[in-house]
Amino acid sequence: MAMTGTAPWRSPLRAPPPTPSRGYNSRPRGLVPAQCRPWPRPSLSSAAVACPRSEEMARLERGSLVVGGRELLERAPPSVALRRPAVVASPGGAAFLGATAPAPSSRHVFSLGTLASGWKWLSLFRFKIWWMIPTVGEDAAGVPAETQMLLLESRSEAGAALYALMLPVLDGGFRASLQGSPENELQFCFESGDPEVQTLEAVDAVFINSGDNPFKLMKESIKMLSKIKGTFSHIEDKEIPANLDWFGWCTWDAFYKSVNPVGIEEGLKSLCEGGAPPRFLIIDDGWQETVNGFKEVDEAFIEQTVFAERLIDLTENDKFRGETCKNLGDHVKKIKEHYGVKYVYIWHALHGYWGGVLTTPDAMKKYNPQLVYPVQSPGNVANLRDIAMDSLEKFGVGIIDPAMIYDFYNDQHSYLSSVGVDGVKVDVQNVMETLGKGFGGRVALTQKYQQALEESIARNFKGNNLICCMSHNTDSIFSSLKSAVARASEDFMPQEPTMQTLHIATVAFNSLLLGEIFIPDWDMFHSKHESAEFHGAARALSGGGVYVSDKPGVHDFSVLKKLVLPDGLILRAKHAGRPTRDCLFNDPVMDGKSLLKIWNLNKFSGVIGVFNCQGAGNWTYPVKENAHVPTTVCITGDLSPSDVELLEEISGDDWNGETAVFAFNSSTPSGSLSRLQKHQTMDVSLSTMTCEIYTIALIKVFGGFVQFAPFGLVNMYNSGGALENVTSTGDCSEITIQIQCRGPGRFGAYSATRPEICSVDEHEVEFKHTDDGFLAFDLSHGSSQDNLRNIEILYRAS
């Protein structure tokens, strides 16, 4: 195959796009790089600008960076500068850090000085090119290369906490990341990914902000950044795909690339027959027409080319054309009609396939593709190398002309839409950062592809139906204007027992950043697996989709029915599941003493999942010389209703701080219920790879004499997710509490008083009420299409 040479469309992109401003090479100091900004910065009226108190304002004086009144960095070099954004309200005194170099370059490493004493930090860093993981520490030297979020905590002598946030961001055509040095300096790397796109100055490279609440700080900072930069949006400003509320099944771990129509039908049938019907399906890798162009070599060499396979056509391969189904459209129509599937997504890579597209077929020539060879950033290879990138660096990537990429997406997506496909999962996205040479750099190329992808999704699919995957670089994260769902971690790996606890910890910590821009996708899992309960409980708290990748007929419905209602709905929480505040700077996988607590919120209750991730595995980076030997560790920690952030969102003015706490896995009803004030604590003891879920229901007084708090469906992991409405009617002599709750299932609540009558859809039902106040009764299958049951609980004053 002729796969070499220079494509005519590359040359014009080597120079900066024509603008009234100067090029990077000649840009004078003090000017913000503008040539690669695809969107102008918005401006706000002066009335919208809030002036923070002077002690809150970030300031850089004589080499000392002070945030929130405390020194964060010391001995900052004179080349470091601080700039406050004047166009957006910054109640915490937000600012940008930048620096100046003596000469232009496409890659700079600037020192920010040393970390002042008294701070501890949490880093989210890319341990390999595709994915982030967390790590914690105290010295700047320990901050890993490719850190994309650094959250820091300092406590006063009185114990008051101050949190500082450092976010390396995109600045024009450049992308920043943080790292430590052996000299204990905190540095930021500033790179374009194209030797011809150079600058001598970073202006808005590292965003800093501070506050007393880390979750509020993250949200306000991301919202602020989205307005300043204009290249991405906060999750609250995006359309959320409807499929997230329905149980799903993905073909990947069930079949890998051997996916076929018969197997898909078998999997859907077995899940439906067992009472967990998937309404959302992902047809993963294996449906496309691809070719491995290296078949003439020996088998050992072929193994190295697996990631170099290339796409040769936009339609389905022969597996989806034959006796079992006429074509992809016939298959999609059949599974929707026979198995009640509402949403069918299909997989493809951002650049077509792992190795891109083959340059020679007529179906691809119209997009003007060319073979190029990836170049990784030194930051990537400083951590863990990836086998896929090793292959692509050796065999190259068939990349589509950026000027034609929208046409490519539109052609593919319009075809998929025409055959009944509802959306796409787009993988291998970070590869763009390695292909920026000659295309204006990594940021410019990523934004060109991302913008084209989002435009095609909006044109061809309803509901913003897109899942982004392998996209954990800030090039992609901070270029997502519309994309609303993104994978939160490396794949679920069913054959790797030491990876299960790492997966849960990773998705929770990564959701601190990702959850402000996307609905984090915590990935598929197996319902019949030694870690199924562990994964299932975590997915219930994630705030994202819930889907499995079971092989047909290999299911544990006792796990699935704690996640999925008989109609296929899941009980999705309101926000991204994240670690509780007291877990943020602990290592829940390897410190031998810390439990992982994940919090979330429902409409009328909070929820906390407690997981013992200790003893079962090691972080995959840094690589350990000795293999990990799993051990069982029993750990005792504590839990408090105050661990749930944002309770004020649901509490109302009539709540006095009392809660009823229901423990899902407790063996007896009397042992599962506790009554706690908001700041009280209770002990939690768990052994390795076990978990407990606590529903935190707010006790309120109805009619002046009934103390009541609904839990929801207590047979479901996220019990409170079933509650849709809670009201009351009556007076001080008689009160009826009215609840709308999804069903069927076992309804539970805390009731200090035994009720007179409980009814469901106007039919009186038997109920149980224990001495500790636990009230429970069954909700049978309803006649309404949405299975929303109307509950009435009657009390009379004695």
KABELPE-V56746 format. One record per backbone hydrogen bond with DSSP energy under -0.5 kcal/mol. CO is the residue of the C=O (numbers start at 1). NH is the residue of the N-H. If there is no record, write none. Layout:
co:CO nh:NH
co:CO nh:NH
This chain:
co:1 nh:3
co:5 nh:7
co:7 nh:10
co:7 nh:11
co:8 nh:12
co:10 nh:13
co:11 nh:14
co:11 nh:15
co:12 nh:15
co:23 nh:26
co:24 nh:27
co:28 nh:31
co:34 nh:37
co:36 nh:38
co:45 nh:48
co:46 nh:49
co:48 nh:50
co:50 nh:52
co:50 nh:90
co:53 nh:56
co:53 nh:57
co:56 nh:68
co:59 nh:61
co:59 nh:66
co:61 nh:64
co:63 nh:65
co:63 nh:76
co:64 nh:61
co:64 nh:66
co:65 nh:72
co:65 nh:73
co:66 nh:59
co:67 nh:70
co:70 nh:67
co:72 nh:116
co:73 nh:65
co:74 nh:114
co:77 nh:80
co:79 nh:100
co:81 nh:98
co:83 nh:96
co:84 nh:86
co:90 nh:93
co:93 nh:58
co:95 nh:208
co:96 nh:83
co:97 nh:205
co:97 nh:206
co:98 nh:81
co:99 nh:202
co:105 nh:199
co:106 nh:192
co:106 nh:193
co:108 nh:190
co:110 nh:188
co:113 nh:186
co:114 nh:74
co:116 nh:119
co:118 nh:155
co:120 nh:153
co:121 nh:137
co:122 nh:151
co:123 nh:125
co:123 nh:135
co:124 nh:148
co:124 nh:149
co:125 nh:127
co:125 nh:133
co:127 nh:384
co:128 nh:131
co:130 nh:472
co:131 nh:127
co:131 nh:128
co:133 nh:125
co:135 nh:123
co:137 nh:121
co:139 nh:142
co:140 nh:143
co:143 nh:180
co:144 nh:147
co:146 nh:126
co:147 nh:178
co:149 nh:124
co:150 nh:166
co:151 nh:122
co:152 nh:164
co:153 nh:120
co:154 nh:162
co:156 nh:159
co:160 nh:156
co:162 nh:154
co:163 nh:211
co:164 nh:152
co:165 nh:209
co:166 nh:150
co:166 nh:168
co:167 nh:207
co:169 nh:176
co:171 nh:174
co:173 nh:443
co:174 nh:171
co:175 nh:191
co:177 nh:189
co:178 nh:147
co:179 nh:187
co:181 nh:184
co:184 nh:115
co:185 nh:181
co:185 nh:187
co:186 nh:112
co:187 nh:179
co:188 nh:110
co:189 nh:177
co:190 nh:108
co:191 nh:175
co:192 nh:442
co:194 nh:197
co:196 nh:198
co:199 nh:105
co:200 nh:101
co:202 nh:99
co:203 nh:205
co:205 nh:169
co:205 nh:207
co:206 nh:97
co:207 nh:167
co:208 nh:95
co:209 nh:165
co:211 nh:163
co:213 nh:217
co:214 nh:218
co:215 nh:219
co:216 nh:220
co:217 nh:221
co:218 nh:222
co:219 nh:223
co:220 nh:224
co:221 nh:225
co:222 nh:226
co:223 nh:227
co:224 nh:228
co:225 nh:229
co:225 nh:230
co:226 nh:230
co:227 nh:42
co:234 nh:237
co:235 nh:238
co:239 nh:241
co:241 nh:244
co:242 nh:245
co:243 nh:246
co:245 nh:570
co:247 nh:279
co:247 nh:280
co:248 nh:548
co:249 nh:282
co:251 nh:255
co:251 nh:256
co:252 nh:255
co:252 nh:256
co:255 nh:258
co:256 nh:259
co:260 nh:264
co:261 nh:265
co:262 nh:266
co:263 nh:267
co:264 nh:268
co:265 nh:269
co:266 nh:270
co:267 nh:271
co:268 nh:272
co:269 nh:273
co:270 nh:274
co:271 nh:276
co:272 nh:275
co:279 nh:342
co:279 nh:343
co:280 nh:249
co:281 nh:283
co:281 nh:345
co:282 nh:251
co:282 nh:284
co:283 nh:347
co:287 nh:317
co:288 nh:290
co:289 nh:312
co:289 nh:313
co:291 nh:293
co:291 nh:310
co:292 nh:295
co:294 nh:297
co:298 nh:302
co:299 nh:303
co:300 nh:304
co:301 nh:304
co:301 nh:305
co:302 nh:305
co:303 nh:306
co:305 nh:308
co:306 nh:309
co:309 nh:355
co:310 nh:291
co:311 nh:358
co:313 nh:289
co:315 nh:289
co:317 nh:320
co:318 nh:321
co:325 nh:322
co:327 nh:331
co:328 nh:332
co:329 nh:333
co:330 nh:334
co:331 nh:335
co:332 nh:336
co:333 nh:337
co:334 nh:338
co:335 nh:339
co:335 nh:341
co:336 nh:340
co:343 nh:281
co:343 nh:345
co:344 nh:422
co:344 nh:423
co:345 nh:283
co:346 nh:425
co:348 nh:427
co:349 nh:352
co:351 nh:353
co:352 nh:349
co:353 nh:356
co:355 nh:398
co:356 nh:311
co:361 nh:364
co:361 nh:365
co:362 nh:366
co:364 nh:367
co:365 nh:368
co:367 nh:401
co:370 nh:399
co:372 nh:397
co:377 nh:380
co:377 nh:381
co:378 nh:382
co:379 nh:383
co:380 nh:383
co:383 nh:385
co:386 nh:390
co:387 nh:391
co:388 nh:392
co:389 nh:393
co:390 nh:394
co:391 nh:395
co:392 nh:396
co:397 nh:372
co:397 nh:399
co:398 nh:357
co:399 nh:370
co:401 nh:404
co:401 nh:405
co:402 nh:405
co:404 nh:408
co:405 nh:409
co:406 nh:410
co:407 nh:411
co:408 nh:412
co:409 nh:413
co:410 nh:414
co:411 nh:415
co:412 nh:416
co:413 nh:417
co:414 nh:418
co:415 nh:419
co:416 nh:419
co:416 nh:421
co:417 nh:420
co:423 nh:346
co:424 nh:426
co:424 nh:467
co:425 nh:348
co:425 nh:427
co:426 nh:469
co:427 nh:350
co:428 nh:431
co:429 nh:432
co:430 nh:433
co:431 nh:434
co:432 nh:435
co:434 nh:375
co:436 nh:439
co:436 nh:441
co:441 nh:445
co:442 nh:446
co:443 nh:447
co:444 nh:448
co:445 nh:449
co:446 nh:450
co:447 nh:451
co:448 nh:452
co:449 nh:453
co:450 nh:454
co:451 nh:455
co:452 nh:456
co:453 nh:457
co:454 nh:458
co:455 nh:459
co:456 nh:460
co:457 nh:461
co:464 nh:466
co:465 nh:424
co:467 nh:426
co:468 nh:487
co:469 nh:429
co:470 nh:430
co:473 nh:476
co:473 nh:477
co:474 nh:478
co:476 nh:479
co:477 nh:480
co:479 nh:481
co:480 nh:233
co:484 nh:519
co:485 nh:468
co:486 nh:521
co:492 nh:494
co:493 nh:496
co:495 nh:497
co:496 nh:499
co:497 nh:500
co:499 nh:503
co:500 nh:504
co:501 nh:505
co:502 nh:506
co:503 nh:507
co:504 nh:508
co:505 nh:509
co:506 nh:510
co:507 nh:511
co:509 nh:512
co:510 nh:513
co:510 nh:514
co:511 nh:515
co:513 nh:516
co:514 nh:517
co:514 nh:518
co:516 nh:235
co:518 nh:520
co:519 nh:486
co:520 nh:522
co:521 nh:488
co:525 nh:549
co:527 nh:529
co:529 nh:532
co:531 nh:535
co:532 nh:536
co:533 nh:537
co:534 nh:538
co:535 nh:539
co:536 nh:540
co:537 nh:541
co:538 nh:541
co:538 nh:542
co:539 nh:542
co:542 nh:577
co:546 nh:248
co:547 nh:525
co:548 nh:250
co:551 nh:554
co:553 nh:555
co:555 nh:557
co:556 nh:559
co:556 nh:560
co:557 nh:561
co:559 nh:562
co:560 nh:563
co:560 nh:564
co:562 nh:717
co:563 nh:571
co:565 nh:568
co:568 nh:247
co:569 nh:565
co:570 nh:572
co:578 nh:599
co:580 nh:583
co:580 nh:584
co:581 nh:584
co:583 nh:586
co:586 nh:588
co:587 nh:591
co:589 nh:615
co:595 nh:597
co:596 nh:611
co:597 nh:580
co:598 nh:609
co:599 nh:578
co:600 nh:607
co:601 nh:574
co:604 nh:698
co:605 nh:602
co:606 nh:696
co:607 nh:600
co:608 nh:694
co:609 nh:598
co:610 nh:692
co:611 nh:596
co:611 nh:613
co:612 nh:689
co:613 nh:616
co:615 nh:631
co:628 nh:630
co:631 nh:633
co:633 nh:635
co:635 nh:686
co:637 nh:684
co:639 nh:682
co:640 nh:643
co:641 nh:644
co:643 nh:645
co:644 nh:647
co:646 nh:649
co:647 nh:650
co:647 nh:651
co:648 nh:652
co:652 nh:655
co:657 nh:678
co:658 nh:699
co:659 nh:676
co:660 nh:662
co:660 nh:697
co:661 nh:663
co:661 nh:674
co:662 nh:664
co:662 nh:695
co:663 nh:666
co:668 nh:671
co:668 nh:672
co:669 nh:672
co:672 nh:663
co:674 nh:661
co:674 nh:676
co:676 nh:659
co:677 nh:680
co:678 nh:642
co:680 nh:641
co:682 nh:639
co:684 nh:637
co:686 nh:635
co:687 nh:690
co:690 nh:612
co:692 nh:610
co:693 nh:664
co:693 nh:695
co:694 nh:608
co:694 nh:696
co:695 nh:662
co:695 nh:697
co:696 nh:606
co:697 nh:660
co:697 nh:699
co:699 nh:656
co:700 nh:702
co:700 nh:708
co:702 nh:705
co:702 nh:706
co:705 nh:707
co:706 nh:702
co:706 nh:708
co:707 nh:752
co:708 nh:700
co:709 nh:750
co:712 nh:714
co:712 nh:748
co:713 nh:716
co:716 nh:719
co:717 nh:719
co:718 nh:721
co:719 nh:713
co:719 nh:722
co:720 nh:723
co:722 nh:742
co:725 nh:740
co:727 nh:738
co:729 nh:736
co:733 nh:797
co:734 nh:731
co:735 nh:737
co:735 nh:795
co:736 nh:729
co:736 nh:738
co:737 nh:793
co:738 nh:727
co:739 nh:741
co:739 nh:791
co:740 nh:724
co:740 nh:725
co:741 nh:789
co:745 nh:747
co:745 nh:779
co:746 nh:714
co:746 nh:715
co:747 nh:777
co:748 nh:711
co:748 nh:712
co:749 nh:751
co:749 nh:775
co:750 nh:709
co:757 nh:794
co:758 nh:765
co:759 nh:792
co:760 nh:763
co:763 nh:760
co:768 nh:776
co:770 nh:773
co:773 nh:751
co:773 nh:775
co:774 nh:770
co:775 nh:749
co:776 nh:768
co:777 nh:747
co:778 nh:780
co:779 nh:744
co:779 nh:745
co:784 nh:787
co:787 nh:743
co:787 nh:789
co:789 nh:741
co:789 nh:791
co:790 nh:761
co:791 nh:739
co:792 nh:759
co:792 nh:794
co:793 nh:737
co:794 nh:756
co:794 nh:757
co:795 nh:735
